Amino acid sequence: MAGCSSRYFRMAAKDIARFQFLLEGHEGITTVSTADARAAVVRLSTPEGLEGDVECVLEALRREMGLEFREVFLDEGTGAALG
């Protein structure tokens, strides 16, 4: 996606569908795709200028929904999640 930033998050595999549903329910602020199904890592692609909105939703998911996830970074050579 042009003009977008990407962030990666690891979580329990059972939570991926709910995480995606809840984030994409906030129409247009981000898209969620699976970056590594085996490692349960998803990629958020967020249009420029909406990063703050996404951060607010992420915090609400942690606080109000009890979802557990953490940001990870990818090895540029292998594409494997680090951390």
N, C-alpha and C positions, 0 to 999 in steps of 0.2 A: 504494500500500500504506500503510495507516495504521500509525503507529508505526515507520516505517522511514526510514532515511537513504539518500540517493542519491549516488553518486559516478560520475564519468565517466572512461573511459580510452580512449586512442588506441593502436592497435597495427597491425601489418601485417594486412591483410585475411585473409591465409592463416592467421593464428593465432587468429582469432576463435572458430572452432568448438572448437578444442582448449582454449582459455582457458575457454570456457563449460562444456565437458565436465568439466574438472578442478575448477573452482570448484563447480559444482552437484553434483559427486560427493560433496562434503562436505554431506550432506543437511541442509537447513534453515538454513544460515548465510547464504546470499545467493541471489538470482536474478540472472541475466544476461540482458539484452535489448539488441538493437541500437538505438542512439539515432540513428545516422547511418551508413548503410551505405556511402555514397560516401566519407565521411571516415574510415571504419573506427573509429567511436567506439561503445563499449558503455556501458551503464548498469548499475551494480551497485545493487540494492535490498536493504538489509540491515536486519533487525529490530533494534530498540533492544537494546543490551546485547551484541550479537554482533560489533560493529565490530572489537574486538581480535582475535577469531578470524579474521575475514576478512583483517586486516592480516598475521597470521602466515602464512596460506595464500598471500597475494600475494607476500610475501618469499620463501617457499619456491619458488614458481613462477619467480621471478627467479633465485634462487640455484641451485636443483637442476635445473630444467627448461630454464633458459636463455631463457625467454620474455622478450621486450622489450616493455614497455608503459609509458605515462606518464599520469599523471592530468591531465585537462584540465577546463576550466570552460566552461559554456555561456553565451552571450549571452542574457539573459533576454528581450530583445525579439525576436530572430530564431531562437533555439534553436541557432544555429551554434556549433560548438566553437571555443573560443579557445585558441590555443597549440598 
